[in-house]
Amino acid sequence: MQPFGLWPAGLVTLASLWFVVRGFQALATEQFFAPYSYYNLFLALILLGGLAATRDIAVTMIRGHSQKSIPVSILSACLFISGFVILILLSISTVLVTYPTDFQNTLGSTLQFIGYCGLMF
């Protein structure tokens, strides 16, 4: 087995933590405004799911064998799926509700980014 470098996992973890903290900070400090607050919630949930998955992969790589971390995997999947459902509902709601142009552009860019990531995956 190849030696595992911790710096990529550490860098991804720090970046994800920064975005998660910013998302929850925006949720806690700003007044609730439906599309923007849901957008921040969706980002925070997806990043928390990714953070849990990164932790699971890093622990498995460091120990050199697979551990029984099924609850972490399930938690990661549930967080990611719930965030993705919020994104889909926001996307569907743009057909029914007219949001400000800047929010629609941000949402469209986010959908394109996630679509490209899905294609690469």
TORPAKOL-443587 format. One record per residue (C-alpha): residue number from 1; residue in one letter; x, y, z. Coordinates in Angstrom, 1 decimal. Each point is the difference from the previous one (the first is absolute). Layout:
N
NODE     k   r        x        y        z
NODE   NUM   A        X        Y        Z
...
// end
This chain:
121
NODE     k   r        x        y        z
NODE     1   M      0.0      0.0      0.0
NODE     2   Q      1.3      3.4     -0.9
NODE     3   P      0.7      2.4      2.9
NODE     4   F     -2.7      2.5      0.5
NODE     5   G      0.8      3.7      0.2
NODE     6   L     -2.1      1.9      2.5
NODE     7   W      0.4      3.5     -1.6
NODE     8   P     -2.7     -0.5     -2.8
NODE     9   A     -2.6     -1.3      2.6
NODE    10   G      1.0      2.8      2.4
NODE    11   L     -0.3      2.7     -2.7
NODE    12   V     -3.4     -1.3     -1.1
NODE    13   T     -1.1     -0.3      3.6
NODE    14   L      1.0      3.6      0.8
NODE    15   A     -1.7      1.4     -3.2
NODE    16   S     -3.2     -2.0      0.8
NODE    17   L      0.0      1.2      3.6
NODE    18   W      0.4      3.6     -1.1
NODE    19   F     -2.9     -0.3     -2.3
NODE    20   V     -2.1     -1.8      2.6
NODE    21   V      0.7      2.6      2.6
NODE    22   R     -0.8      2.8     -2.5
NODE    23   G     -3.3     -1.7     -0.9
NODE    24   F     -1.1     -0.5      3.5
NODE    25   Q      1.2      3.5      1.0
NODE    26   A     -2.2      1.5     -2.8
NODE    27   L     -2.9     -2.1      1.1
NODE    28   A      0.4      1.1      3.6
NODE    29   T      0.7      3.7     -0.5
NODE    30   E     -2.2      1.0     -3.0
NODE    31   Q     -3.7      0.4      0.1
NODE    32   F     -1.8     -3.0     -1.5
NODE    33   F     -0.7      0.7     -3.7
NODE    34   A     -1.2     -3.1     -1.7
NODE    35   P      2.1     -0.5     -3.0
NODE    36   Y      3.3      1.2      1.5
NODE    37   S     -0.4     -1.8      3.3
NODE    38   Y     -0.9     -3.2     -1.8
NODE    39   Y      3.0      0.4     -2.3
NODE    40   N      2.3      0.4      3.0
NODE    41   L     -1.5     -3.0      1.7
NODE    42   F      0.4     -2.1     -3.1
NODE    43   L      3.7      0.9     -0.3
NODE    44   A      0.6     -0.7      3.7
NODE    45   L     -1.7     -3.4     -0.2
NODE    46   I      1.9     -1.1     -3.1
NODE    47   L      3.3      1.1      1.4
NODE    48   L     -0.7     -1.7      3.4
NODE    49   G     -0.7     -3.2     -2.0
NODE    50   G      3.2      0.4     -1.9
NODE    51   L      1.9      0.7      3.2
NODE    52   A     -1.3     -3.2      1.6
NODE    53   A      0.9     -2.0     -3.1
NODE    54   T      3.5      1.6     -0.1
NODE    55   R      0.5     -0.9      3.7
NODE    56   D     -1.2     -3.6     -0.7
NODE    57   I      2.4     -0.4     -2.9
NODE    58   A      3.0      1.6      1.9
NODE    59   V     -0.5     -2.3      3.0
NODE    60   T     -0.2     -3.0     -2.3
NODE    61   M      3.1      1.0     -1.9
NODE    62   I      2.0      0.7      3.2
NODE    63   R     -0.9     -3.3      1.7
NODE    64   G      0.7     -1.9     -3.2
NODE    65   H     -3.2     -2.0      0.2
NODE    66   S     -3.7      0.6     -0.3
NODE    67   Q     -1.7      0.7      3.3
NODE    68   K     -3.6     -0.6      0.9
NODE    69   S     -1.1      3.6     -0.6
NODE    70   I     -3.4     -0.7     -1.5
NODE    71   P     -1.7      2.7      2.2
NODE    72   V      2.4      2.6     -1.3
NODE    73   S     -0.6     -1.0     -3.6
NODE    74   I     -3.8      0.1      0.6
NODE    75   L      0.3      3.4      1.7
NODE    76   S      2.1      1.3     -2.8
NODE    77   A     -2.5     -1.2     -2.6
NODE    78   C     -3.0      1.3      1.8
NODE    79   L      1.6      3.5      0.4
NODE    80   F      1.0      0.1     -3.6
NODE    81   I     -3.4     -1.3     -1.3
NODE    82   S     -2.0      2.5      2.2
NODE    83   G      2.1      2.9     -1.3
NODE    84   F     -0.4     -1.2     -3.5
NODE    85   V     -3.8     -0.3      0.4
NODE    86   I     -0.1      3.7      1.2
NODE    87   L      2.0      1.0     -3.1
NODE    88   I     -2.4     -1.9     -2.2
NODE    89   L     -3.0      1.6      1.7
NODE    90   L      1.6      3.5     -0.3
NODE    91   S      0.6     -0.7     -3.7
NODE    92   I     -3.6     -1.1     -0.6
NODE    93   S     -1.3      3.0      1.9
NODE    94   T      1.8      2.4     -2.4
NODE    95   V     -2.6     -1.1     -2.6
NODE    96   L     -2.9      1.0      2.3
NODE    97   V      1.5      3.0      1.8
NODE    98   T      2.0      2.9     -1.4
NODE    99   Y      3.1      0.5      2.1
NODE   100   P      2.4      2.9     -0.2
NODE   101   T      2.4     -0.3     -3.0
NODE   102   D      3.1     -0.4      2.2
NODE   103   F     -1.4     -2.9      1.8
NODE   104   Q     -1.1     -1.7     -3.2
NODE   105   N      3.5      0.4     -1.4
NODE   106   T      1.6     -1.4      3.1
NODE   107   L     -2.4     -2.9      0.1
NODE   108   G      0.6     -0.7     -3.7
NODE   109   S      3.8      0.1      0.4
NODE   110   T     -0.3     -2.4      3.0
NODE   111   L     -2.1     -2.4     -2.0
NODE   112   Q      2.5      0.1     -2.9
NODE   113   F      2.9     -0.6      2.4
NODE   114   I     -1.7     -3.0      1.7
NODE   115   G     -1.0     -1.3     -3.4
NODE   116   Y      3.6      0.2     -1.2
NODE   117   C      1.2     -1.7      3.2
NODE   118   G     -2.5     -2.7     -0.5
NODE   119   L      1.2     -0.6     -3.6
NODE   120   M      3.6     -0.2      1.2
NODE   121   F     -1.0     -2.4      2.7
// end
